[in-house]
């Protein structure tokens, strides 16, 4: 690991874990397990662990659906004192690839997380990088 790589693992003292896989539904359980483990180690309550695990699963499944064939899925977890922020992204299948926010799946994400949004940025080869950014606090929140 280079000095630059190790510097990227923390942001303001918060540890960051990044998982990269092929954009395949078969590999989502691995990312879900990482989310669950990080939340448990951060002393999240059982409901928050379950919510984060399900939200990461839904976000990754949503992104796999819009991913270009053969592209990768990158999921980055930033662990803070009482919160985990997750950023997941894929290379979209086309210039108009995006995540719909008027679906049942999106409503599930809104319910399970404290905040959730879509990211859409130009990729290096002209295809967009489509992502979902979400955050979950360690304890139950009032809705």
Secondary structure in CASP SS format (residue, H / E / C, confidence):
PFRMAT SS
TARGET T0000
AUTHOR 0000-0000-0000
METHOD secondary structure of the structure
MODEL  1
X C 1.00
X C 1.00
X H 1.00
X H 1.00
X H 1.00
X H 1.00
X H 1.00
X H 1.00
X C 1.00
X E 1.00
X E 1.00
X C 1.00
X C 1.00
X E 1.00
X E 1.00
X E 1.00
X E 1.00
X E 1.00
X E 1.00
X E 1.00
X E 1.00
X E 1.00
X C 1.00
X C 1.00
X H 1.00
X H 1.00
X H 1.00
X H 1.00
X H 1.00
X H 1.00
X H 1.00
X H 1.00
X H 1.00
X H 1.00
X H 1.00
X H 1.00
X H 1.00
X H 1.00
X H 1.00
X H 1.00
X H 1.00
X C 1.00
X C 1.00
X C 1.00
X C 1.00
X H 1.00
X H 1.00
X H 1.00
X H 1.00
X H 1.00
X H 1.00
X H 1.00
X H 1.00
X H 1.00
X H 1.00
X H 1.00
X H 1.00
X H 1.00
X H 1.00
X H 1.00
X H 1.00
X H 1.00
X H 1.00
X H 1.00
X H 1.00
X H 1.00
X E 1.00
X C 1.00
X C 1.00
X C 1.00
X C 1.00
X E 1.00
X E 1.00
X E 1.00
X E 1.00
X E 1.00
X E 1.00
X E 1.00
X E 1.00
X C 1.00
X C 1.00
X C 1.00
X E 1.00
X E 1.00
X E 1.00
X E 1.00
X E 1.00
X E 1.00
X E 1.00
X E 1.00
X E 1.00
X E 1.00
X C 1.00
X C 1.00
X C 1.00
X C 1.00
X C 1.00
X C 1.00
X C 1.00
X C 1.00
X C 1.00
X C 1.00
X C 1.00
X H 1.00
X H 1.00
X H 1.00
X H 1.00
X H 1.00
X H 1.00
X H 1.00
X H 1.00
X H 1.00
X C 1.00
X C 1.00
X E 1.00
X E 1.00
X E 1.00
X E 1.00
X E 1.00
X E 1.00
X E 1.00
X E 1.00
X C 1.00
X C 1.00
X C 1.00
X C 1.00
X C 1.00
X E 1.00
X E 1.00
X E 1.00
X E 1.00
X E 1.00
X E 1.00
X E 1.00
X E 1.00
X E 1.00
X E 1.00
X C 1.00
X C 1.00
X C 1.00
X C 1.00
X C 1.00
X C 1.00
END
